[in-house]
Amino acid sequence: MGRKEVSSGTLNVDQYRKKIGKQDWKKAKKDVKATKQQKDMKESAMGIKDVALIVTAFAFMLGVIYIFLYMYLDQQPSAK
């Protein structure tokens, strides 16, 4: 009889350890999911550098067009 009680005690300990392991796995799984979501958001979001680059390029193109039109329209036809 003593032998059966000892073996059933280890089963309870094993079950307890399994429950703890499952809980830890669930917590770790949630943490991994949250980390992946944060990484995806960072990759997909436009950064300040990208926005600044686009605005600068747009302003540069407007400046080039303005200078070209100013020089072209400023020329007076020569009267003879």
TIFI-9898 format. One line per field, with one value per residue (C-alpha): residue number from 1; residue in three letters; z, x, y. Coordinates in pm, whole numbers, padded with zeros to 5 digits. Example, Ala and Ser with C-alpha at 12.3 -4.5 7.8 and 13.67 -1.06 7.14 Angstrom:
nuro = 1,2
tifi = ALA,SER
z = 00780,00714
x = 01230,01367
y = -00450,-00106
This chain:
nuro = 1,2,3,4,5,6,7,8,9,10,11,12,13,14,15,16,17,18,19,20,21,22,23,24,25,26,27,28,29,30,31,32,33,34,35,36,37,38,39,40,41,42,43,44,45,46,47,48,49,50,51,52,53,54,55,56,57,58,59,60,61,62,63,64,65,66,67,68,69,70,71,72,73,74,75,76,77,78,79,80
tifi = MET,GLY,ARG,LYS,GLU,VAL,SER,SER,GLY,THR,LEU,ASN,VAL,ASP,GLN,TYR,ARG,LYS,LYS,ILE,GLY,LYS,GLN,ASP,TRP,LYS,LYS,ALA,LYS,LYS,ASP,VAL,LYS,ALA,THR,LYS,GLN,GLN,LYS,ASP,MET,LYS,GLU,SER,ALA,MET,GLY,ILE,LYS,ASP,VAL,ALA,LEU,ILE,VAL,THR,ALA,PHE,ALA,PHE,MET,LEU,GLY,VAL,ILE,TYR,ILE,PHE,LEU,TYR,MET,TYR,LEU,ASP,GLN,GLN,PRO,SER,ALA,LYS
z = 00000,00074,-00278,-00438,-00227,-00325,-00696,-00682,-00506,-00791,-01035,-00853,-00862,-01233,-01298,-01098,-01298,-01623,-01517,-01431,-01762,-01955,-01774,-01845,-02211,-02240,-02088,-02315,-02618,-02537,-02494,-02827,-02999,-02854,-02956,-03313,-03337,-03219,-03471,-03756,-03662,-03663,-04003,-04167,-04024,-04212,-04005,-03964,-04196,-04476,-04438,-04430,-04743,-04933,-04828,-04918,-05260,-05328,-05225,-05442,-05747,-05691,-05664,-05989,-06172,-06028,-06135,-06484,-06533,-06393,-06632,-06929,-06870,-06765,-07108,-07290,-07662,-07832,-08021,-08348
x = 00000,00279,00404,00072,00051,00401,00337,00007,00184,00428,00140,-00014,00318,00353,00001,00077,00394,00204,-00055,00217,00389,00066,00006,00361,00323,-00001,00167,00469,00243,00060,00391,00521,00199,00219,00584,00504,00220,00445,00712,00459,00321,00669,00748,00424,00402,00563,00830,00902,01201,00983,00729,01004,01162,00832,00754,01106,01090,00750,00876,01187,00979,00752,01059,01205,00875,00841,01195,01144,00816,00962,01256,01040,00765,01002,01160,01027,00983,01230,01061,01218
y = 00000,00240,00203,00305,00619,00729,00682,00869,01158,01201,01200,01494,01676,01603,01731,02043,02101,02054,02312,02562,02492,02551,02880,02995,02897,03095,03402,03366,03322,03648,03830,03700,03805,04156,04188,04078,04329,04612,04514,04501,04842,04992,04841,04946,05299,05586,05752,06119,06086,05950,06229,06493,06346,06352,06710,06825,06659,06818,07163,07121,07029,07330,07552,07418,07470,07822,07921,07775,07961,08285,08276,08176,08432,08711,08736,09041,09012,09240,09523,09631
